Amino acid sequence: MHVIVIGGGISGLAAAHQLSSAGVRVTVAEGSQRVGGKLRTGHVAGVQTDLGAESMLARRPEGTDLAKAVGLGDALRPPAVVSSAIWTRGALRPMPQDHVMGVPSTAASLAGVLSDAGLARIARDTELPPPQLGEDIAVGRLVADRMGPEIVDRLVDPLLGGVYAGDAYRTSMRSALPRLFEAARQHDSLLAAVRALRSASPARPGEPVFAGLEGGLGTLPEAVARACRAQGADLLTGAPATGLRRTARGWAVSLRDGRSLAADGVVLAVPAEEAARLLAAEAPAAAGELSAIEYASMAIVTLAFRREDLPALPRGSGFLVPAVDGRAIKAATFTSSKWDWAAAADPGLFVLRVSLGRYGDDAPLGWDDQDLVRAALHDLHEASGLPGRPVDSLVTRWHNGLPQYAVGHAARVERIRRYLSALPGLRLAGAAYDGVGIPACVASGRRAARELLMTLPPGPAPGTEAPAGS
């Protein structure tokens, strides 16, 4: 059996790893010059650091399991500090506890973040009729209707924005917060639903919620790629797929260099827009649904300071910024505080990064690098008093980096999969479907691989190459 994985991000690599581990001949076709997608490391002032995602949920095991499977188990690290803040109403305030993505179990934990009127409004949730969610509802709409808009603007939206770079008033509760969506259906108030969820999954002392890797999470795709090659997989970079069509024996994938690769099965692990383009001829209905999935873009500014130039080191792991406050940045991560390995790389430096750009506001990506650095330094100084004297800076732009889970997203994904069920030997994987976090993406790739293994009959594989146009 021969399977072509189109897309060398972590979803595609996870699929390739599972398939090659099962003895399947795999070819990965990645359009860019590197594998890893949104996982990438770089250097600022000589310190290696993540330029994309820098942590993964440790309580969901798929990401850490993959790291262990490819030899990185000893490199897994919990954050050195877990306390964070929110920059709102003119001050850095401790991040409240006892909530699920900003939806609280009590109003008391939000003192300081919300006004007295905002705190009082939360209590009215228990006086309202039980939540009416229908098939889906926007997170912001439900929370604002039951607890008031202030908690959405000051806490729910920045927390959701940290994951999706999206807008709480557009984000699907069913897709983004599925467990809270189901709990809200079963309880008379949101407060009760959150309490029930937190009781069902209590925090265990000493158990890290998140994990990273020494040297950066961007080392994970490199290790997975090495493992795939060791198992016989062929990884092609700089090889964008330009066409996809069914053949009598399976599938043919056309590459930009003119080659046509033949395979029994295909995993499409590319962003939704690219998947739509490749499926336009074979599955126009699915392509139309895929084209409707929107994306948000963002920029990350990584900065390095000499510790001796800082009057005081920032506390905690970083902070979030509500869009309602009108700041340029939406979050800051104090890398040298959060990760011991980053601090040890150069004890004389303090490395941090900030992100700019949200859904509907990608203007910062059009700024030149100097303007992005200036905006980052301005807001950092306003928030925490950091001086504007970095010794190095690095700007990374992620155009269309995060898919948006709009209301109705889960139903759309169900329709896409139903349309594609008529096409044997084809599966989708990636952040556009069932979750944007690394564990969800790994699970998506593995699911696609498992389904192909179950549905494709064993037998002699077709040739890896056929004449162009065959």
C-alpha positions in Angstrom: 0.0 0.0 0.0 1.2 3.5 -0.8 -0.3 6.6 0.8 0.5 10.2 -0.1 0.2 12.7 2.7 -0.3 16.2 1.3 1.0 18.7 3.9 3.9 18.3 6.2 2.6 20.1 9.3 2.2 18.3 12.5 -1.1 16.8 11.4 0.3 15.4 8.2 3.5 14.2 10.0 1.4 12.4 12.7 -0.5 10.6 9.9 2.7 9.7 8.1 4.3 8.4 11.3 1.3 6.2 12.1 1.1 4.9 8.5 4.9 4.2 8.2 4.9 2.5 11.6 2.3 0.1 10.2 4.5 -0.8 7.3 2.7 1.4 4.7 4.8 3.1 2.1 4.4 6.8 2.6 5.2 9.9 0.6 4.8 13.3 2.2 4.5 16.3 -0.2 5.1 19.6 1.6 4.8 22.8 -0.4 7.2 24.9 1.6 10.9 24.3 2.1 10.4 22.9 5.6 8.2 20.6 7.5 6.4 21.6 10.7 3.7 24.1 9.6 3.0 26.4 12.6 5.7 24.7 14.7 9.0 26.4 14.1 12.1 27.5 16.0 14.4 30.4 15.3 17.1 32.4 17.1 17.0 35.8 18.7 20.3 37.0 20.2 21.6 33.5 19.7 18.9 31.9 21.8 16.8 29.2 20.1 13.1 29.9 20.7 9.7 29.0 19.3 8.4 31.3 16.6 5.0 29.5 16.4 3.1 27.5 19.0 5.3 27.1 22.2 3.3 24.8 24.4 0.7 22.0 24.2 -2.0 20.7 26.5 -0.4 18.0 28.6 -3.6 16.6 30.0 -4.6 15.5 26.5 -2.0 12.8 25.7 -1.7 12.7 21.9 1.0 15.4 21.7 3.2 14.1 24.5 2.7 10.5 23.3 4.0 11.5 19.9 7.0 13.3 21.4 7.8 10.1 23.4 7.4 7.9 20.4 10.0 9.9 18.4 12.6 10.0 21.1 11.8 13.3 22.8 10.3 12.0 26.0 13.3 13.2 28.0 13.0 16.7 26.5 9.4 17.2 27.7 9.2 20.1 30.2 6.5 21.7 32.2 6.4 25.5 32.4 8.7 26.8 35.2 5.9 29.3 36.2 2.2 29.0 35.5 0.9 32.2 37.0 -0.3 34.7 34.3 -2.1 38.0 34.2 -4.5 40.0 32.1 -3.8 43.6 31.2 -7.1 45.4 31.5 -8.7 48.5 33.0 -5.3 50.1 33.1 -3.4 47.5 35.1 -1.9 44.0 35.0 -4.2 41.9 37.1 -3.8 38.3 38.2 -5.6 35.9 35.9 -8.7 34.7 37.7 -9.1 31.0 38.6 -12.2 28.8 38.8 -13.3 29.3 35.2 -13.6 27.4 31.9 -12.2 29.6 29.2 -13.3 32.7 31.1 -16.8 31.5 32.0 -16.7 31.5 35.9 -18.1 29.2 38.5 -18.4 32.1 40.9 -18.3 35.9 40.5 -15.9 36.3 43.5 -12.9 35.1 41.6 -13.2 38.0 39.0 -12.8 40.9 41.5 -10.5 43.5 40.0 -10.9 42.2 36.4 -14.6 43.3 36.3 -16.4 46.3 37.7 -18.8 46.0 40.6 -21.6 46.2 38.1 -20.1 43.5 36.0 -19.7 41.2 39.0 -23.3 41.8 40.1 -24.5 40.9 36.6 -22.9 37.5 36.7 -25.2 36.5 39.6 -28.3 37.0 37.5 -27.3 33.8 35.6 -29.0 31.7 38.3 -32.3 33.8 38.0 -32.7 33.1 34.3 -34.4 30.2 32.7 -32.1 27.3 31.7 -29.7 28.0 28.8 -31.2 27.5 25.3 -28.3 26.5 23.1 -30.0 24.9 20.1 -27.7 23.1 17.7 -25.0 25.7 18.3 -24.4 29.2 19.6 -21.6 31.7 19.8 -19.7 31.6 23.1 -19.9 35.4 23.5 -23.6 35.6 22.8 -24.6 33.0 25.4 -22.2 34.3 28.1 -23.3 37.9 27.4 -27.0 37.1 27.5 -26.6 35.3 30.8 -23.7 37.1 32.6 -23.4 40.4 30.8 -21.1 41.6 28.1 -18.3 42.9 30.4 -17.1 39.4 31.3 -17.0 38.5 27.6 -15.0 41.6 26.7 -12.6 41.4 29.7 -12.0 37.7 30.0 -13.7 35.3 27.7 -12.7 37.1 24.5 -9.0 37.4 25.3 -8.8 33.8 26.5 -10.5 32.5 23.3 -8.4 35.0 21.3 -5.2 33.4 22.8 -6.3 30.1 21.3 -8.0 31.0 18.1 -7.1 34.7 17.5 -10.8 35.0 17.0 -13.9 36.8 18.2 -16.0 35.4 21.0 -19.2 36.7 19.5 -18.5 34.5 16.3 -16.8 31.5 17.9 -18.9 28.3 18.1 -19.4 27.0 21.6 -20.1 23.5 20.3 -16.7 23.3 18.5 -14.5 25.5 20.7 -15.9 24.5 24.1 -17.7 21.2 23.5 -17.6 20.0 27.1 -19.1 23.2 28.4 -21.6 23.1 25.6 -22.9 19.7 26.7 -22.7 20.7 30.4 -24.8 23.8 29.8 -27.5 21.6 28.2 -27.7 19.6 31.3 -27.8 22.3 34.0 -30.0 25.2 34.9 -27.3 27.9 34.7 -23.9 28.5 33.3 -22.4 28.8 36.8 -23.7 25.4 37.6 -22.4 23.9 34.3 -18.9 25.3 35.0 -18.9 24.0 38.6 -20.0 20.5 37.4 -17.2 20.5 34.8 -14.5 21.5 37.2 -15.7 19.0 39.8 -15.6 16.2 37.1 -12.0 17.1 36.2 -10.4 18.5 39.3 -6.8 19.8 39.0 -4.3 17.4 40.5 -1.6 18.9 42.6 1.7 18.9 40.7 0.2 17.8 37.4 1.2 20.2 34.7 -1.6 21.5 32.4 0.8 22.4 29.6 4.1 21.0 28.3 6.8 22.2 26.1 10.1 20.7 24.8 13.6 21.7 25.6 14.9 23.6 22.6 11.3 24.6 21.6 8.2 22.8 20.4 9.4 23.4 16.9 11.8 20.5 17.4 8.9 18.1 17.5 8.1 18.0 13.7 11.8 17.6 13.0 12.0 14.6 15.2 8.8 13.1 13.7 10.2 13.6 10.2 13.4 11.8 11.2 11.4 8.9 12.6 9.3 8.7 9.4 12.3 8.6 7.2 13.8 5.9 9.4 10.7 3.9 8.8 11.0 4.3 5.0 8.9 7.3 4.3 9.8 9.8 1.6 9.5 13.4 2.6 9.4 16.0 -0.2 9.7 19.7 0.6 9.3 22.5 -1.9 6.8 20.2 -3.6 3.3 21.8 -3.6 0.5 19.6 -4.8 -1.3 21.3 -7.8 -3.8 18.6 -8.6 -5.7 15.6 -7.2 -7.7 13.1 -9.2 -9.1 9.7 -8.9 -7.8 6.9 -11.1 -8.8 3.3 -11.7 -6.2 2.2 -9.1 -6.6 4.9 -6.5 -5.4 8.5 -6.7 -2.9 10.6 -8.6 -1.3 13.7 -7.1 0.2 16.3 -9.4 3.2 18.3 -8.2 4.3 21.6 -9.3 7.5 20.2 -10.9 5.4 18.1 -13.3 5.5 14.7 -11.5 2.4 12.7 -11.0 2.5 10.4 -7.9 0.2 7.4 -7.8 -1.2 6.1 -4.5 -3.9 3.9 -3.0 -4.8 6.6 -0.5 -4.3 10.2 0.2 -4.4 12.2 3.5 -5.1 15.9 2.8 -3.4 17.7 5.7 -3.4 21.2 4.4 -5.4 24.4 5.3 -9.0 24.4 4.3 -8.6 26.8 1.4 -5.9 24.6 -0.2 -7.9 21.4 0.4 -10.9 23.1 -1.3 -8.7 23.9 -4.3 -7.5 20.3 -4.6 -11.0 18.9 -4.2 -12.8 21.2 -6.5 -13.0 18.7 -9.4 -13.6 15.5 -7.5 -15.8 16.8 -4.6 -17.2 20.2 -5.4 -19.8 20.2 -2.6 -17.1 19.5 0.0 -14.8 22.1 -1.6 -17.5 24.7 -1.2 -17.9 23.9 2.5 -14.1 24.0 3.0 -13.9 27.4 1.2 -16.3 28.8 3.8 -13.9 28.2 6.7 -12.2 31.5 7.5 -8.8 32.1 9.0 -7.1 34.7 11.2 -3.6 36.0 10.7 -1.1 37.2 13.3 2.4 38.4 13.8 4.8 37.4 16.6 7.5 39.8 17.7 10.3 38.1 19.7 12.6 40.3 21.7 15.7 39.8 23.7 16.8 42.2 26.6 19.9 42.2 28.7 18.8 41.4 32.2 21.1 44.1 33.6 19.1 46.6 31.6 15.8 45.6 33.2 14.9 47.4 36.5 12.8 44.4 37.4 12.0 41.1 35.7 8.4 40.7 34.6 6.5 38.3 36.9 4.6 35.2 35.8 4.5 33.6 32.4 2.9 36.5 30.5 -0.4 38.3 30.1 -3.4 38.6 27.8 -4.9 41.8 26.5 -8.6 42.3 25.8 -9.4 43.7 22.4 -11.9 46.1 24.0 -8.9 48.0 25.5 -7.7 49.0 22.1 -4.1 47.9 22.5 -1.9 46.8 19.5 -0.8 43.6 21.2 -3.1 40.7 22.2 -0.7 38.7 24.4 2.8 38.5 25.8 4.8 35.5 26.8 7.8 35.8 29.0 9.8 33.0 27.5 12.8 33.2 29.8 10.5 33.0 32.9 8.2 30.3 31.5 10.8 27.9 30.3 13.9 27.0 32.3 15.8 25.8 29.2 15.4 29.2 27.6 16.7 31.0 30.6 19.7 28.6 30.8 20.5 29.1 27.1 21.9 32.6 28.0 21.5 33.6 31.7 22.4 37.2 30.8 19.4 37.6 28.5 15.6 37.8 29.0 13.6 36.7 26.0 9.9 37.3 25.5 7.5 37.6 22.7 4.2 39.4 21.9 1.5 38.6 19.4 -0.5 41.1 17.3 -3.4 40.5 15.0 -6.9 39.1 15.5 -9.7 37.9 13.3 -11.0 40.9 11.4 -7.9 42.9 12.3 -4.9 41.8 10.3 -3.6 45.3 9.6 -0.5 44.8 11.8 0.7 42.1 9.3 1.0 44.9 6.8 3.3 47.0 9.0 7.0 46.8 8.4 9.1 45.0 11.0 10.3 48.2 12.7 6.7 49.4 13.2 5.7 46.0 14.7 8.7 46.1 17.1 7.9 49.7 18.1 4.2 48.8 18.8 5.3 45.8 20.8 7.7 47.8 22.9 5.2 50.6 23.5 2.6 48.3 24.9 5.1 46.3 26.9 6.3 49.5 28.5 2.8 50.7 29.2 1.9 47.3 30.7 4.9 46.4 32.8 7.5 49.2 32.5 9.9 47.3 30.4 12.4 49.7 28.8 12.5 50.0 25.0 16.1 48.8 24.6 16.2 45.2 23.2 19.4 43.8 22.0 17.7 41.8 19.3 14.3 41.3 17.7 12.7 39.0 15.3 9.3 39.3 13.5 7.4 36.3 12.3 4.2 36.6 10.3 1.6 33.8 10.2 -0.7 34.6 7.4 -4.0 32.7 7.7 -2.5 30.9 10.7 -5.6 29.9 12.7 -8.9 28.5 11.4 -12.0 30.1 12.8 -14.7 27.9 14.3 -17.8 29.9 13.5 -21.3 29.0 14.7 -22.3 25.8 12.8 -18.7 24.7 12.3 -19.3 21.1 13.6 -22.2 20.7 11.3 -20.1 21.9 8.4 -17.4 19.4 9.2 -20.0 16.6 9.3 -21.2 17.7 5.9 -17.7 17.7 4.5 -17.0 14.2 5.8 -20.3 13.0 4.4 -19.5 14.3 1.0 -16.1 12.8 1.0 -17.3 9.4 2.2 -18.2 8.6 -1.4 -14.5 8.9 -2.3 -12.6 5.8 -1.1 -9.0 6.2 0.1 -9.2 9.9 0.9 -9.2 11.5 4.4 -8.7 15.0 5.8 -6.6 16.0 8.7 -5.6 19.3 10.3 -6.6 22.2 12.6 -9.6 23.2 10.5 -11.8 20.4 11.7 -11.8 19.1 15.3 -9.4 21.4 17.3 -6.5 23.8 16.7 -4.2 22.6 19.6 -1.3 20.2 18.9 -2.9 17.2 20.6 -6.0 17.7 18.5 -4.0 18.0 15.3 -2.0 14.9 16.1 -5.3 13.1 16.9 -6.6 14.3 13.5 -3.7 12.9 11.6 -3.8 9.6 13.5 -7.5 9.3 12.9 -7.0 9.8 9.1 -4.3 7.2 9.1 -6.3 4.6 11.1 -9.3 5.1 8.8 -7.2 4.5 5.7 -5.6 1.4 7.2 -9.1 0.0 7.9 -10.6 0.8 4.5 -7.9 0.3 2.0 -7.4 -3.3 0.9 -3.9 -4.8 1.1 -2.2 -5.5 -2.1 0.6 -4.6 -4.4 1.2 -0.8 -4.5 1.2 1.1 -7.7 4.4 2.7 -8.9 5.4 5.8 -7.1 5.6 7.7 -10.3 3.7 7.8 -13.5 4.2 9.9 -16.5 2.8 13.4 -16.1 -0.8 13.6 -17.2 -1.3 9.8 -16.8 
